[in-house]
Amino acid sequence: MQEQVFVWKIIELHDKYVAYVTECFQGHTLFHKALKEAFEVFCNKGVSGSSSAELLATFCDNILKKGCSEKLSDEAIEDALEKVVRMLAYISDKDLFAEFYRKKLARRLLFDKSANDEHERSILTKLKQQCGGQFTSKMEGMVTDLTVARDHQTKFEEFVAGHPELNPGIDLAVTVLTTGFWPSYKTFDINLPAEMVKCVEVFKEFYQTRTKHRKLTWIYSLGTCNINAKFDAKPIELIVTTYQAALLLLFNGSDRLSYSEIVTQLNLSDDDVVRLLHSLSCAKYKILNKEPASRSISPNDVFEFNSKFTDRMRRIKVPLPPVDEKKKVVEDVDKDRRYAIDASIVRIMKSRKVMGHQQLVAECVEQLSRMFKPDFKAIKKRIEDLITRDYLERDKDNANTYKYLA
């Protein structure tokens, strides 16, 4: 939690110097300017391999999710969020903050980790005022999706109650998301157990009664399952991911399974299967026995259900090792920046028709600086790309001048 302490220290420092400028220097513009420039310098430096954008997003996540270690009152949370948004004004990579924040917001919403809907909406209002409607439009869509999903779920339960012959015999909750709002997630054609296949079919049938023209893409990697496992000592309820559940249910039909048999039956990548098997046979809860009994998974391993497993709790959550999302966030932001630079250049050139290189770069930087500070090399690269795609051409008499091609 050192990062959390670091952000609190920055907020305290900012409060201190704002008070100096306001009270000791009567809010003189020169001192406000000096304060702004000083905070812009150190707020745009990374700390321990993390950017300030990521640190602020993580700070918000820690305050907004259930089980917040800080135990803040509602007023204190609102005050902290207000100050974080104020700090965001000093950060040049606002788009990076937005993507980190959106990823963390998605996890809070999808896994019911959000402590308070009002605080979630409140910070989005603050961010909208600070950075504009485009900045928060996807996040607002995500929050709205969850409200609509609750209504969908109620209607689905009514549908199943009215068609008892379709009841899959398993309690099923489905959250329907709008693709454009949410972070992109990998989808795999996992071979689902028969129990889950029936659930999917029933929901599809229900969904077609609500809308005819929408296609459902199932993201099983974000699902969770509660499984009643019968061990020798006592039954224990296991809270697992959909992938973990699909793997465990294979052992209803087989006492022992080799690594290769599991890969074939699940139809998942080796990396995913290794993560799943490690969580179930090598981590804290050894639901599966592994031969040989090493701490790592290899293609020659054989697994069997550990009927001797027990725990003092009757309900346990079996965690998967976390995946580092930082690289994916940075890649997504870089891709979005390329699109943003392209759109900016085309907008400017469509309006001006003919323009010099320096002037075009300067206008592009000015247009985009509200969200991020574009790199001159990146702009030059995008100009070259737009030339090859016949959006622009170089002036035949002056290579530093571009013409817009309608």
N, C-alpha and C positions, 0 to 999 in steps of 0.2 A: 504493500500500500504506500510505498515511498512516493509514487507518482501522484497519489491523491494528496499527500502532504505538500508536495511541491506546488500543485495548483492552488491549494489553500494559501500558501505563502505568497504566491504571485498576487492573488486577490487582495490579501492584507496589505501588501506593498503598494498596490495600486490605490486602495482606499486611503492609505497614509499620505501619498503624494498628491492625490486629488484634493484632500483636505488642506494640505500646505498651499497649493495653488489657489484654492478658493478663499481660504481664510487669511493667509499671510500676504498673498499677492493680489487680493481682490479679483481673482479670476482673470488676470491680465492675459491677453491673447498670446503674447510671447512665451509665457510660462506654460500655457496649454499646449502650444506648438512644441516646446522642448519636451514636455511630458510625453506627448504623442510619438515624437521621433525616437525617444529613448525606449519606450515600450515596444515600438515596432522593431527595433534592432534585436532586443533579446527575446521577444515573443516569436521571432522567426528562426530561432536557433533550436536545433534538436537537443534532446536530453536523453542520455543512455540509449541511443539508437532509436528513440521515438520522437516523432515530430510534435510540435506544440498542438497541431490540429488533432492528432491522435490522442494526446494527453487530455485535451479538453473534452473530446467525445467520450473517453473512458471515465472521466470525472463525472460527467452528466449521467452516464450509465450507472455508475455506482450509487449515485444519489437517487435515481429514479426507480431502481429495481427493488423487489421485495427483499427483506432481510438486510437492508442498508445498515452497515456497522456503525454509522455515525449517529443514528437515532435522532434525526433532526425533526423539529416541529414543521408544520405546513408552511408557516411564515418564513422559517429559516431556509427551507427548500426553495421557496419562491425567490427569496433574496439571493441565494447562491446561484440559481439559474439566471437571474437578472444580471448578475456580475460576470458570469461566464460568457453570456452573449455580448456583454460590453467588451470583454477581453478579445472576443472573436474579431472585433473591428480592427485590431492591430495585426491580425494574421493575414498574410497574403494568400495562402493556399486554402481559401474558404471552401473550395470544392472538395478538397481532401477531407476536411472536417465533416462536410455533408455526407460523404460516402462512408466514413467510419461510423458516424452517428446513425446513418440509415441501417447499416449492418447490425449495430447493437440494438436499435429500435426494433428491427425485425425479430431478433431473438427474444426481446422482452415481450413482444406481442404474441408471437407464435407459441412460446413455452410458458405463457401466463406468469411472466416474471415481473410485469409492471405493477408497481405498488399502488398507483393512483392515476386514473384516466384524466382527471382534471390537470394534474401536473404535466402529463404528456401533451395535452392540448395547449397548456399555458406556455411551455417553452417554444412550441411551434409558432405561436402568435408572436412571441418576442423575436424569434429568428426571422419571421416574415417581415416584421417592422424594420429590423436591422439590415436584412440582406435581400428583401424583395420576395414577391410571390413565387417566382420560378424556383427559388432556392428551396422552398418548403413544399412545393406542390406534390411531389412524390410521397413525402412523409405524411402529409395530410391524407393522401389517398390510402396509405397503408392503415392509418388509424380508422378511416371510414370503412375500409374493407372488413376490419374485425367486427365493427358494429353490424354490418350487413351479414357477416358470417354467422353471428349469433341468431339472427332472424332465420337464416337458411337452416340452421341446425334445428330450431324449433319446428319449422315446417317439415323437415326431413323426419323427425320423430313422429309427427302427426301422420305423415305418409305411411310410415312403417306400421303404425298402430292401426291404420285403416286397411292395410294389406298384410295381414298376419302370415300369409303364405310366402311373403318375400322376406320375412324377418330372418336375418342371418344367424340369429342366436348369440350374437356378440354385440356389446354396446359399442356403437361407432359414432365418432365425432369427426366431421370433415370441415376444414377451413378452406373456402374458395377464395383465391387471391387474384387480383388483376395484374397480369404479367408486367405491364409497363411501370407499375409503382414500386415493385419489390426488387431487391438485389437478385442477380441471376444465380440460379442454383443448377448444379449438374443433375441430369435425370438419367437413370439407368433402367434398362429392361430387366429388372430382377425377376426371377421365377418365384412368384408369391406362393405361399402354402394355400391349400384349397380353402381353408377358413377365411383367409384374407381376400381371395379371389371373389368369393361370394359377396363379401362386404362391398368391394369395388363395383361389382355388377349392380347391386341394389342401389347404390348411390347414383350410378350413371343413369339408371332407369328413372329415379326421382328427378335428377337434374334436367333430363330431357322434357319433363313435364313443365319445368320452369322456363327453359329457353331452348330454342331449336338450333341456333346458329353459333353456339360457342363450343369450343373443343376443350376438354379437360386434359391437362398434362399432370400426371401424378408425380409428386416429389416425395418419394418414400423415405429419402434420407432425412427428412425433417419430422417424420412421424414418431410417435411413442406408443408403446403397448404395455398393458398390465397383464402378466402371465401368472397363472396359479401353478406353481411347480410343486410336485409331490415328492418330498424327500423322505428318507426312512424315519427321521426323528419327528418331523412335523411339516405341514405344507407352508410354503413361504410365497408371498406375492412378490414377483420380480417386476420392477419398473425398468423397461429397456427401450431401445430404439426399435423401429420397425425392422431394420436390418438384423439386429441382434435376435429379435423374436423369430424372424424367418429362419435364422440359423438354428436356434434352439428347437423349433418345432420339427426340424428334420429328424431329431432323436426320438420323436414319437413313433417313427417307422423303422428306425435302425438303432441297435445297441452301440455299434462302433462305426465311425466314418473316418476315412482318410482325408487328408488335406485336399487332394485332387478331387475326391468325390464331392466334397463340400463346395469347392469352386464350380464344378460342373452343375451341381443341382441348384445353386443360387444364381449362377450366371452373372457374377460380379467380378470386378477386376481383382488381381492378386493383392494390390495395396489395400483395398477395402476389406477383403477377407482376412488378411493378416491383422488389421486393426480390430476386427470383430473377434477373432479367435483369441487375440492377446487379452482383450477385455474380459473374456469369459473363462480363460484357463490360466492366465499368468498374473493377473492383477489381484486386487484385494479379495474379490469374491470368486472362488474357483468353482464355478457351476459345472465346468467340464474338466475331466481328467485328461491329461495329455501324455502320450508316450513318444519319445523320451521326455522326462519331467524337467525340461530346461526352461529358462526365462525368456526364450525367444521362439518364434514360430518358423518352422522350415517345411519345405514341400514334402518331406518324408514323414511328417508327424501323423499320428493317429489319435482320434479323440473319442471319448465316451462320456455319457451323462454321469455326473458325480452324485449318486444317490445318497452318499454319506454326508453331503454338505449340510451344515446347519449354521444358524446365526441366532443371537439373542432376540433380534427383531423379527417380527412376522411380515414386515414389508420393507424391502430394500431396493435402492436405486443402483443399478449397475452402470457406472459411467464408462463412456468411450474416451480414449485419449483425445485431448483437444487438438484441433487442426489450426495451425497458424494462418489467420486470414489476412495478415498484413500485406503479403505479396500480392494476393488477389485484388485487394482494395487499390493498391498503387497501380496495378496493371489496368484496372477498370477506369481509374481516374485519368491515366495517360491516354487511354483510348477516347474517352469523352472529351479530353482537351483537344485532341486532333480534330474531332468533329466541330468543336466550338471555334477553333481557329479557322477552319475551312469556311464555316458559316459566316464568320465575321468578315473575312477577306472578300467573299462573294457579295455580301451586303454592301460593303464599302465600294467595291468596284462597280457594282450594278448602278449605284447612285452617281459615282464620279466618272465612269466610263474610261478615263485615262488618268494614270497616277504614277508618280515617281516612287522608287523603292522605299526611301527613307520615310516619306510622308505616309505611305501605306502601312509600314511597320508601326509608326508612331500612333496612327489612328486605331490600328488593331489592338495595340497594347492598352490604349485608353479605353476602348470598348470592353475589353476582357478583364481589366484590372480589378473590377469589383468582385470577381470570383477567384481569379488566380493571376499570378504575374507570369505572362508568357515569355518563354525563352526566345531570344532573337533568332537563334539557330533553328528552333522548332518552327518559327514563322516562315523563315526562308525555305525550309524543307517543304512546308505545306504549300507555299507559292509554287515551287517547282512541280509538286504533285498536281496542282490545279492546272498548270500549263500542259502537263502530259495528258490531262483529262479534258482538254479543250474548253476550260472555263476562262482562261486568260491566255494572252500571248505577249511576247516581248515586242517592243517597238523596233522596227528594222533599223532605224537610224540611231537609237539610244537603248542599249541593253538594260539600263537602269529604270526604264519606263515600261509600264504594263498597260495593256488594253483589255477591256472586258469583251468577251465574246458572248453575245446573246444566244 
